[in-house]
Amino acid sequence: MKIAIVEDDINMRKSLEIAMDDYKEFEVVTFKNALDALKKLDLSFDLVITDINMPKMDGIEFIRTLNGRYEVIIMTGNATLSRAIESIQLGVKDFLLKPFDIDTLVHAIQREAKVQKAKKSVKQETSSEEFLGTSPALKKALNIANKSAKTDASVLLLGESGVGKEVFASYIHKHSPRANKPFIAINMAALPENLIESELFGFEKGAFTDATEAKAGQFELANGGTLFLDEIAEMPYSVQAKLLRALQEKEIRRLGSSKSIKVDIRIISATNANLTCKIANKEFREDLYYRLNTIPLAIPPLRERRDEILPIAEAVCKSNANKYGFKTKSFSQEAKQELQEYNWAGNIRELISVVERAVILSETDEIQKEELFLDTRK
C-alpha cells in the first residue's frame, strides 16, 4: 500500500518517516506541504494522510482539490467542530488527534486497507445487478451499453461527475468479447501533466532523469482488453496527437525508444466537460473527438432518476453495515425524505459516500436525518 503523508512540521514528518520504516507492507512518501504533494500524487498512491493547518494550502482546500480521487485520513492538533463537519462532507472518514502513537496511525491505515480491499472485490463483480434503478433514462443508457458491448467501437461516456461512468465502462468491458482480458482505468485529472505521456505509453531506461529502469505503459498493460480514459478533456493538447496516432496505427512508442509496439485495445473514454466548446477553444482535437465518439452514451444525473435514490441508499447501507460488522441499519422517515429531496450534485458517488459515512457515525440502528450531514443549502 502506497501512502502520501503531508505534514508541514519537519520534526513530526521525520518522526513519522522513521516510525513507518518498520512497517514494510507500507510504502510511505512524505511531503512538506499540499502543493508539493499535488505535483507528485499519481495513480500509484492508495491513501493520503494530511494535516489541516498548513501554509500555502490548508488541509481542507487540499482535500477539496483532490476531489475524491484518494481516500483521506486527517491528523490535526486543533480540530474544530465546523472543520470536522466540513471534512466529513468532503468524504473524510477517519481523524487522528495529535499527539497520537504510531500504533494508532497503523491501525487507521490497516482499517483503510481492509475497506479498499472490500471495494476492489465489489468492483470486480460488476453486473447489471449494480444498476438498481428502473428509470426510463437508465434503461435507455443500459440498452446502448449492451449494444456497444458486442462491438469494438469506441464509446464516449457523457455525464456529470459521480453518475457512474466507470461502472458503465466496466459493465461494457465485462459483457464484451474482451471480458477475460485486462480492464485498466486511468483518470486524466489525477495525473500531473508531465507524467501523462509516460503513464500511457511507458518509457525506456534513461528516457529522463528518474527513469532508472524501463516501464511498460498502460496501453501495453491493457493489450487485448479495454483501456478506460476518464476525464479525457483534461488530457494535454500535446498528448492528444499521440493518442490519436496510437488509435489510428494501433501501435505505441515508449518514451526514449525508436521501436514501435503493436497493441490491440478497445478505448472507452468519459468526460463531464463540453467537448464541443473545448474544440472551439482549441483545447481538444476535433479529429480525436470523432475517433473517440463512435458511440456516445449519456448517463443521466441522479436528480433525474429520483426513484433510484432510496434503493441505492438502502443497498449501500446494508453492504456497509456488513462490511463494518454492524447490525442491520435503516433510515428514519425524515432521513429518507432528506435523501429523496437533496440535489445530489455529486450524484451516485456522493450518495454512496454519504450513506457509508452515516452508517459509520450513526449512534443507533436507525440513521437519523442529522446524521447524513447533508448541506441542504446546495
C-alpha positions in Angstrom: 0.0 0.0 0.0 1.5 3.4 -1.1 0.7 6.3 1.3 1.3 10.0 1.0 1.8 11.9 4.3 1.5 15.6 4.1 2.9 17.4 7.2 4.5 20.8 7.4 6.2 20.3 10.8 9.6 18.9 10.0 10.0 17.1 13.3 6.6 15.4 13.0 7.3 14.5 9.4 10.7 12.9 10.2 9.3 11.1 13.2 6.6 9.5 11.0 9.1 8.6 8.3 11.3 6.8 10.9 8.4 5.1 12.7 6.7 3.9 9.5 10.0 2.5 8.2 9.4 -0.5 10.5 6.2 -1.4 8.5 7.5 -2.9 5.2 4.0 -3.5 3.9 3.5 0.2 3.6 5.4 2.5 1.1 5.4 5.9 2.6 6.2 9.2 0.8 6.2 12.4 2.8 5.6 16.0 1.6 6.2 19.3 3.5 3.1 20.9 2.1 0.0 20.3 0.0 1.3 22.0 -3.2 4.3 19.7 -3.3 2.1 16.7 -2.8 -0.2 17.7 -5.7 2.8 17.8 -8.0 3.7 14.2 -7.2 0.5 12.3 -6.5 -0.3 9.8 -9.2 -2.2 6.6 -9.7 0.3 4.6 -7.6 -0.9 6.1 -4.3 -3.7 4.4 -2.3 -4.1 6.7 0.6 -3.4 10.3 1.7 -2.8 11.3 5.3 -2.8 15.1 5.8 -2.5 17.8 8.5 -5.2 20.5 8.4 -3.3 23.7 9.4 -0.6 24.1 6.8 1.0 27.1 4.9 0.3 27.8 1.2 -2.8 25.5 1.1 -4.6 24.2 4.2 -5.8 20.6 4.5 -9.4 21.3 3.8 -8.6 23.1 0.5 -6.2 20.3 -0.3 -8.9 17.6 0.2 -11.3 19.6 -1.9 -8.6 19.8 -4.7 -8.2 16.0 -4.6 -11.9 15.8 -5.5 -12.4 12.3 -4.1 -9.5 10.7 -6.1 -7.9 9.3 -2.9 -9.2 8.2 0.4 -8.0 10.6 3.1 -7.2 10.4 6.8 -6.8 13.7 8.7 -4.4 14.3 11.5 -4.7 17.5 13.5 -3.9 19.0 16.9 -6.7 21.6 17.0 -9.8 20.4 15.1 -12.9 22.4 15.4 -16.4 21.0 15.0 -17.1 23.2 11.9 -13.9 22.0 10.2 -14.6 18.4 11.2 -18.1 18.6 9.6 -16.6 20.2 6.5 -14.1 17.4 6.1 -16.9 14.8 6.7 -18.9 16.4 3.9 -15.8 16.1 1.7 -15.7 12.4 2.3 -13.1 12.0 5.1 -13.9 9.1 7.3 -11.0 8.9 9.8 -9.4 11.5 12.1 -6.2 11.3 14.2 -5.9 13.8 17.0 -2.3 14.9 17.8 -0.4 13.7 19.7 -1.0 10.1 18.7 1.2 7.0 18.9 2.3 5.1 15.9 0.0 2.1 16.7 -3.0 4.4 16.3 -1.8 5.5 12.9 -1.1 2.0 11.7 -4.5 0.7 12.9 -6.1 3.6 10.9 -4.1 2.6 7.8 -5.0 -1.1 8.2 -8.7 -0.2 8.5 -8.5 1.7 5.3 -6.6 -1.1 3.6 -9.4 -3.5 4.5 -12.0 -1.1 3.2 -10.2 -0.6 -0.1 -9.8 -4.4 -0.5 -13.5 -4.8 0.0 -14.3 -2.1 -2.5 -12.0 -3.7 -5.1 -13.7 -7.1 -4.7 -17.1 -5.5 -5.2 -15.8 -3.6 -8.3 -14.7 -6.9 -9.8 -18.2 -8.2 -9.6 -19.8 -5.5 -11.8 -23.0 -6.8 -13.4 -26.4 -5.5 -14.3 -27.5 -6.0 -10.7 -25.4 -2.9 -9.8 -27.9 -0.8 -11.7 -30.5 -0.7 -9.0 -32.7 1.9 -10.8 -35.6 1.3 -13.1 -36.0 4.8 -14.6 -36.6 5.0 -18.4 -33.4 7.2 -18.7 -31.2 4.5 -17.1 -32.8 1.7 -19.2 -32.1 3.7 -22.3 -28.4 4.1 -21.3 -28.1 0.4 -20.4 -29.6 -0.6 -23.8 -26.9 1.4 -25.6 -24.3 -0.1 -23.3 -25.4 -3.7 -24.1 -25.4 -3.0 -27.9 -22.0 -1.4 -27.8 -20.5 -4.2 -25.7 -20.9 -6.6 -28.5 -18.6 -4.5 -30.7 -15.1 -3.0 -30.6 -16.4 0.5 -31.3 -15.0 3.4 -29.2 -17.6 4.6 -26.6 -17.7 8.2 -25.1 -19.5 8.2 -21.8 -21.0 11.6 -21.0 -22.4 12.8 -17.7 -21.8 14.8 -14.6 -19.2 13.8 -12.0 -20.2 10.8 -10.0 -23.0 9.4 -12.2 -21.2 6.1 -12.6 -19.2 6.4 -15.8 -16.6 3.9 -14.6 -19.3 1.5 -13.6 -20.7 1.7 -17.2 -17.2 1.3 -18.7 -16.6 -1.8 -16.6 -20.0 -3.2 -17.5 -19.4 -2.8 -21.2 -16.0 -4.5 -20.9 -17.4 -7.4 -18.9 -20.1 -8.0 -21.5 -17.7 -7.8 -24.4 -15.6 -10.4 -26.2 -12.6 -8.9 -24.3 -14.1 -9.7 -20.9 -11.2 -12.2 -20.0 -8.6 -9.6 -20.8 -7.4 -6.6 -18.7 -9.7 -3.6 -17.9 -7.5 -0.7 -16.9 -8.9 2.7 -15.8 -6.9 5.9 -15.9 -8.2 9.3 -14.6 -6.5 12.0 -16.6 -7.3 14.6 -14.0 -5.4 12.6 -11.3 -2.1 12.7 -13.3 0.3 15.6 -13.3 0.6 16.8 -16.9 4.3 15.9 -17.2 3.5 12.2 -16.3 0.6 11.5 -18.6 2.6 10.5 -21.6 4.9 8.2 -19.7 1.9 6.7 -17.9 0.1 5.9 -21.1 3.0 4.8 -23.3 5.7 3.8 -20.9 9.4 4.6 -21.1 12.9 3.2 -21.6 15.7 3.3 -19.0 17.4 6.7 -19.2 14.5 8.4 -21.1 14.5 11.1 -18.4 16.3 11.8 -15.1 14.3 9.5 -12.8 13.9 6.7 -15.4 16.3 4.2 -13.7 14.6 1.2 -15.4 12.2 0.6 -18.3 8.5 0.6 -17.6 5.5 -0.5 -19.7 2.7 2.0 -20.1 -1.0 1.4 -19.6 -1.5 0.8 -23.4 0.8 -2.3 -23.2 -0.7 -3.5 -19.9 -4.2 -3.3 -21.4 -3.2 -5.1 -24.5 -6.1 -7.4 -25.7 -8.5 -5.7 -23.3 -10.1 -2.3 -22.6 -8.5 1.0 -21.7 -10.8 3.4 -19.9 -9.7 7.0 -20.1 -11.7 9.0 -17.6 -11.8 12.8 -17.6 -10.5 12.7 -21.2 -11.0 16.5 -21.6 -8.1 17.0 -19.1 -5.6 15.4 -21.4 -3.0 17.9 -22.5 -3.3 19.0 -26.2 0.3 17.9 -26.9 -0.6 14.3 -25.8 -3.8 14.1 -27.7 -2.0 13.9 -31.1 0.0 10.9 -29.8 -3.2 9.2 -28.5 -4.8 9.8 -31.9 -1.8 8.2 -33.6 -1.9 5.2 -31.3 -5.6 4.7 -32.1 -5.1 5.0 -35.8 -2.0 3.0 -36.2 -2.7 0.5 -33.3 0.8 0.9 -32.1 2.7 3.0 -29.5 6.2 4.0 -28.8 7.7 4.2 -25.3 9.5 7.5 -24.3 13.1 7.2 -25.3 12.6 4.4 -27.8 12.6 4.3 -31.6 10.8 1.0 -31.6 7.0 0.7 -32.2 4.9 -1.8 -30.2 1.7 -3.2 -31.6 -1.3 -3.0 -29.3 -4.9 -4.3 -29.6 -7.2 -2.5 -27.2 -10.7 -1.1 -27.0 -11.0 2.5 -25.9 -13.8 3.8 -23.7 -13.5 7.4 -22.6 -15.5 9.7 -20.4 -16.0 13.3 -19.6 -18.2 15.7 -17.7 -17.0 18.6 -19.9 -18.5 20.1 -23.1 -16.0 18.8 -25.7 -17.6 20.9 -28.4 -16.7 24.0 -26.5 -13.2 22.6 -25.9 -12.8 22.0 -29.6 -13.9 25.6 -30.4 -11.4 26.9 -27.9 -8.6 24.8 -29.4 -8.3 22.8 -26.2 -9.4 19.5 -27.7 -8.6 18.0 -31.1 -11.6 17.6 -33.4 -10.1 14.5 -35.1 -9.6 12.8 -31.8 -13.1 13.6 -30.7 -14.6 11.9 -33.7 -12.3 8.9 -33.1 -13.5 8.6 -29.5 -17.1 9.4 -30.1 -18.2 6.5 -32.3 -20.9 5.6 -29.8 -21.9 8.5 -27.4 -23.6 7.3 -24.2 -25.2 10.0 -22.0 -25.7 8.9 -18.4 -28.5 11.0 -16.7 -27.8 12.7 -13.3 -29.3 11.2 -10.2 -31.7 14.1 -9.7 -33.4 12.9 -12.9 -33.6 9.4 -11.5 -35.1 10.0 -8.1 -36.9 6.7 -8.0 -33.4 5.1 -7.7 -32.1 7.1 -4.7 -33.6 5.0 -1.9 -32.9 1.6 -3.5 -29.3 2.6 -4.0 -29.0 4.1 -0.5 -30.6 1.1 1.2 -28.3 -1.4 -0.7 -25.2 0.7 0.2 -26.4 0.9 3.8 -26.8 -2.9 4.0 -23.4 -3.5 2.3 -21.5 -1.2 4.6 -23.3 -2.5 7.8 -22.0 -5.9 6.8 -18.6 -4.7 5.9 -18.0 -2.8 9.2 -19.6 -5.5 11.4 -22.7 -3.5 12.4 -26.1 -4.8 13.0 -28.6 -4.1 10.2 -29.2 -0.4 9.9 -32.0 1.5 8.3 -33.1 5.1 7.6 -35.7 7.1 9.6 -38.6 8.5 7.6 -37.1 12.0 7.9 -33.7 10.7 6.6 -35.4 9.0 3.7 -37.2 12.3 2.8 -33.9 14.2 3.1 -32.2 11.7 0.7 -35.1 12.0 -1.8 -35.1 15.8 -1.8 -31.4 16.5 -1.8 -29.9 17.8 -5.1 -27.0 15.3 -5.3 -24.6 17.5 -7.2 -22.0 14.6 -6.8 -24.6 12.1 -8.0 -24.2 8.4 -7.1 -20.6 8.8 -5.9 -21.8 11.4 -3.4 -24.8 9.3 -2.3 -22.5 6.3 -1.6 -20.1 8.4 0.4 -22.9 10.0 2.4 -24.5 6.6 3.3 -21.2 5.0 4.2 -20.4 7.9 6.5 -23.8 7.7 8.1 -23.5 4.0 8.7 -20.2 4.6 10.5 -21.2 7.6 12.5 -24.8 6.8 13.4 -25.4 6.2 17.1 -28.3 3.7 16.7 -29.6 1.2 14.3 -31.8 3.8 12.7 -29.9 6.6 10.8 -31.4 10.0 11.6 -31.7 13.0 9.2 -28.9 15.0 11.0 -26.5 12.0 10.8 -26.5 12.4 7.0 -24.6 15.7 7.3 -26.2 17.0 4.1 -25.7 20.6 3.2 -29.3 21.5 2.2 -28.3 25.0 1.1 -27.0 23.5 -2.1 
